[in-house]
């Protein structure tokens, strides 16, 4: 399961082997100064949480969403499982605008 690690300087998104395969990413690191906010959403499949279309990655509605979600003006990295709550990390000046990770 994906985990966000905070070492005080950087935020590191640590992925399991299968998440790396399904999401086509090795992991992500951003300076902590780029974090705008962290919020929790109880409904991860709503339109307020998920934007755009998945490319590249793996997805089965309401079961799993791994990879990049692209939309006009940005992209998000997602690791969403079933209907569990997610943490939404909003970032500024980073390759991904948000990380959406199941808690």
Backbone as JSON, one array per atom type, in Angstrom:
{
  "sequence": "XXXXXXXXXXXXXXXXXXXXXXXXXXXXXXXXXXXXXXXXXXXXXXXXXXXXXXXXXXXXXXXXXXXXXXXXXXXXXXXXXXXXXXXXXXXXXXXXXXXXXXX",
  "N": [[0.84, -1.17, 0.0], [0.51, 2.24, -0.75], [2.52, 4.77, 0.77], [3.06, 7.88, 2.4], [5.94, 9.39, 3.3], [7.44, 11.5, 5.68], [10.27, 13.23, 6.14], [10.96, 15.57, 7.3], [12.24, 17.34, 5.62], [11.7, 16.5, 2.98], [8.85, 15.14, 1.22], [8.05, 11.87, 0.61], [6.72, 9.6, -1.62], [6.11, 6.38, -1.19], [5.97, 3.38, -2.87], [4.55, 0.09, -3.24], [5.79, -2.97, -4.76], [3.86, -3.95, -6.67], [2.3, -1.67, -6.97], [4.1, 0.01, -8.21], [4.34, -1.32, -10.64], [1.64, -1.28, -11.61], [1.04, 1.47, -11.53], [3.0, 2.56, -13.06], [5.22, 4.0, -12.1], [8.1, 4.74, -10.08], [8.21, 5.92, -7.64], [7.77, 8.95, -5.76], [9.21, 12.13, -4.96], [9.09, 15.18, -3.25], [10.03, 18.48, -2.21], [9.19, 19.47, 1.1], [8.33, 22.05, 1.38], [6.75, 22.59, -0.78], [4.25, 21.61, -0.27], [0.92, 22.43, -0.09], [-1.53, 21.8, 1.17], [-3.11, 19.23, 3.15], [-5.76, 17.11, 2.96], [-8.53, 15.09, 4.01], [-10.65, 12.84, 2.38], [-13.74, 11.28, 2.46], [-15.14, 10.11, 0.41], [-13.71, 8.84, -2.13], [-14.23, 8.48, -4.87], [-15.63, 10.56, -5.94], [-16.44, 13.4, -8.06], [-15.23, 15.69, -7.16], [-12.87, 14.87, -6.08], [-11.55, 13.11, -7.94], [-10.24, 13.97, -11.04], [-10.32, 14.41, -14.59], [-8.74, 12.13, -16.94], [-7.36, 8.81, -16.89], [-4.02, 8.21, -17.53], [-0.79, 7.39, -17.87], [-1.6, 4.16, -16.4], [-3.47, 2.02, -14.11], [-6.81, 0.95, -13.83], [-9.94, 0.13, -12.37], [-13.22, 0.75, -12.01], [-14.34, 1.82, -8.83], [-12.79, -0.05, -7.53], [-9.93, -0.06, -7.94], [-7.54, 2.49, -8.57], [-4.76, 3.45, -10.02], [-2.0, 5.42, -10.78], [-1.42, 8.07, -13.19], [-3.56, 10.84, -13.41], [-4.79, 12.86, -15.83], [-5.64, 16.22, -16.63], [-7.06, 19.31, -17.81], [-4.78, 21.78, -17.19], [-3.26, 20.44, -15.29], [-1.99, 17.53, -13.48], [-2.58, 14.56, -11.59], [-1.38, 12.21, -9.15], [-2.53, 9.03, -8.38], [-3.44, 6.59, -5.96], [-5.71, 4.73, -5.25], [-7.9, 2.69, -3.45], [-10.67, 0.59, -3.44], [-13.47, 1.72, -1.57], [-12.35, 3.23, 0.4], [-11.34, 5.89, 2.67], [-9.39, 8.71, 1.46], [-6.25, 10.47, 1.44], [-5.58, 13.7, 0.39], [-3.05, 15.33, -1.01], [-2.13, 18.49, -1.71], [-0.08, 20.17, -3.97], [2.33, 22.69, -4.86], [3.94, 24.07, -7.73], [4.99, 21.61, -8.67], [5.54, 18.48, -10.42], [3.27, 16.82, -10.28], [0.07, 17.98, -9.43], [-1.5, 17.11, -7.36], [-1.4, 14.49, -4.9], [-3.2, 11.63, -4.46], [-4.04, 9.45, -2.14], [-4.91, 6.33, -0.75], [-5.77, 6.0, 2.62]],
  "CA": [[0.0, 0.0, 0.0], [1.28, 3.47, -0.86], [2.72, 5.52, 2.01], [3.77, 9.14, 2.28], [6.9, 9.53, 4.39], [7.89, 12.88, 5.92], [11.54, 13.24, 6.87], [11.2, 16.92, 7.77], [12.69, 18.15, 4.48], [11.01, 16.02, 1.79], [7.75, 14.18, 1.27], [8.36, 10.77, -0.29], [5.64, 8.65, -1.85], [6.72, 5.06, -1.28], [5.03, 2.46, -3.49], [4.89, -1.34, -3.22], [6.2, -3.48, -6.07], [2.72, -4.01, -7.58], [1.89, -0.29, -7.26], [5.05, 0.5, -9.21], [3.98, -1.94, -11.91], [0.33, -0.79, -12.03], [1.03, 2.91, -11.68], [4.09, 2.93, -13.95], [6.09, 4.96, -11.4], [8.95, 4.13, -9.05], [7.97, 6.64, -6.4], [7.87, 10.39, -5.97], [9.79, 12.92, -3.88], [9.01, 16.63, -3.41], [10.37, 19.22, -0.99], [8.03, 19.71, 1.96], [7.9, 23.44, 1.21], [5.78, 22.64, -1.87], [2.96, 21.13, 0.19], [-0.04, 23.48, 0.23], [-2.48, 21.31, 2.16], [-3.45, 17.81, 3.18], [-7.14, 16.93, 3.39], [-9.05, 13.72, 3.98], [-11.94, 12.73, 1.72], [-14.39, 10.01, 2.74], [-15.67, 9.57, -0.84], [-12.63, 9.05, -3.09], [-14.65, 8.35, -6.27], [-16.45, 11.71, -6.33], [-15.84, 14.29, -9.05], [-14.41, 16.71, -6.51], [-11.56, 14.26, -5.79], [-10.95, 12.6, -9.17], [-10.42, 14.83, -12.21], [-9.66, 14.03, -15.83], [-8.69, 10.75, -17.42], [-6.18, 8.08, -16.44], [-3.05, 7.92, -18.59], [-0.9, 5.94, -17.86], [-1.93, 3.55, -15.12], [-4.4, 0.9, -14.02], [-8.04, 1.36, -13.19], [-11.2, -0.6, -12.4], [-14.08, 1.62, -11.21], [-14.68, 1.51, -7.44], [-11.94, -1.1, -7.02], [-8.54, 0.4, -7.89], [-7.12, 3.53, -9.5], [-3.33, 3.65, -9.83], [-1.31, 6.09, -11.87], [-1.56, 9.5, -13.46], [-4.82, 11.38, -13.9], [-4.48, 14.09, -16.55], [-6.76, 17.12, -16.87], [-6.61, 20.62, -18.25], [-4.15, 22.56, -16.14], [-2.46, 19.68, -14.33], [-2.08, 16.07, -13.38], [-2.56, 14.03, -10.23], [-1.0, 10.81, -9.0], [-3.52, 8.38, -7.53], [-3.35, 5.21, -5.48], [-7.01, 4.63, -4.57], [-8.38, 1.31, -3.33], [-12.05, 0.38, -3.01], [-14.17, 2.95, -1.16], [-11.71, 3.71, 1.63], [-10.98, 7.31, 2.65], [-8.1, 9.05, 0.87], [-5.58, 11.73, 1.8], [-5.3, 14.48, -0.8], [-1.92, 16.24, -0.8], [-2.07, 19.51, -2.77], [1.3, 20.63, -4.12], [2.54, 23.82, -5.78], [5.18, 24.02, -8.53], [5.48, 20.23, -8.73], [5.08, 17.78, -11.61], [1.89, 16.46, -9.97], [-0.64, 18.99, -8.63], [-2.0, 16.45, -6.15], [-1.23, 13.06, -4.67], [-4.42, 11.13, -3.84], [-3.56, 8.18, -1.63], [-5.76, 5.68, 0.25], [-5.2, 6.02, 3.99]],
  "C": [[0.89, 1.24, 0.0], [1.35, 4.19, 0.49], [3.43, 6.82, 1.69], [4.63, 9.29, 3.52], [7.38, 10.97, 4.47], [9.16, 12.82, 6.74], [11.9, 14.63, 7.39], [11.61, 17.86, 6.66], [11.9, 17.79, 3.22], [9.8, 15.17, 2.14], [8.05, 13.13, 0.21], [7.16, 9.86, -0.4], [6.29, 7.3, -2.12], [5.65, 4.08, -1.78], [5.51, 1.02, -3.34], [5.28, -1.77, -4.64], [5.04, -3.45, -7.07], [2.17, -2.62, -7.9], [2.82, 0.34, -8.29], [4.7, -0.05, -10.59], [2.67, -1.34, -12.44], [0.27, 0.7, -12.29], [2.1, 3.45, -12.6], [4.95, 4.06, -13.39], [6.91, 4.22, -10.37], [8.66, 4.71, -7.68], [8.18, 8.12, -6.68], [8.47, 11.06, -4.73], [9.61, 14.4, -4.22], [9.47, 17.29, -2.11], [9.1, 19.53, -0.2], [7.49, 21.13, 1.81], [6.87, 23.58, 0.09], [4.39, 22.13, -1.47], [2.07, 22.3, 0.57], [-1.0, 23.03, 1.32], [-2.6, 19.8, 2.07], [-4.87, 17.73, 3.72], [-7.51, 15.46, 3.28], [-10.42, 13.75, 3.31], [-12.5, 11.34, 1.99], [-14.91, 9.33, 1.48], [-14.64, 9.78, -1.95], [-13.07, 9.04, -4.56], [-15.52, 9.52, -6.73], [-15.7, 12.59, -7.34], [-15.01, 15.41, -8.43], [-13.01, 16.19, -6.2], [-10.87, 13.86, -7.08], [-11.28, 13.53, -10.33], [-9.76, 14.19, -13.41], [-9.74, 12.57, -16.2], [-7.36, 10.13, -17.03], [-5.28, 7.79, -17.63], [-1.65, 8.28, -18.11], [-1.28, 5.43, -16.48], [-2.93, 2.42, -15.25], [-5.67, 1.38, -13.34], [-9.19, 0.41, -13.43], [-12.13, 0.18, -11.48], [-14.48, 1.02, -9.86], [-13.86, 0.37, -6.85], [-10.5, -0.61, -6.86], [-8.33, 1.5, -8.94], [-5.68, 3.87, -9.16], [-2.76, 4.38, -11.03], [-1.63, 7.55, -11.98], [-2.95, 9.82, -13.97], [-4.49, 12.72, -14.54], [-5.76, 14.9, -16.76], [-6.2, 18.47, -17.29], [-6.03, 21.38, -17.07], [-3.35, 21.75, -15.14], [-2.6, 18.19, -14.45], [-1.95, 15.68, -11.91], [-1.99, 12.63, -10.26], [-1.97, 10.18, -8.02], [-3.11, 6.97, -7.16], [-4.58, 5.01, -4.59], [-7.47, 3.18, -4.6], [-9.77, 1.28, -2.74], [-12.7, 1.7, -2.63], [-13.63, 3.48, 0.16], [-11.39, 5.2, 1.54], [-9.58, 7.54, 2.06], [-7.57, 10.34, 1.47], [-5.24, 12.42, 0.48], [-4.22, 15.51, -0.44], [-1.89, 17.21, -1.97], [-0.69, 20.12, -2.78], [1.36, 21.82, -5.07], [3.88, 23.63, -6.49], [5.81, 22.63, -8.55], [4.92, 19.58, -10.0], [3.63, 17.34, -11.45], [1.28, 17.54, -9.09], [-1.12, 18.4, -7.31], [-1.56, 15.01, -6.12], [-2.5, 12.64, -3.96], [-4.16, 9.69, -3.45], [-4.55, 7.61, -0.6], [-5.04, 5.63, 1.59], [-5.1, 4.62, 4.54]]
}
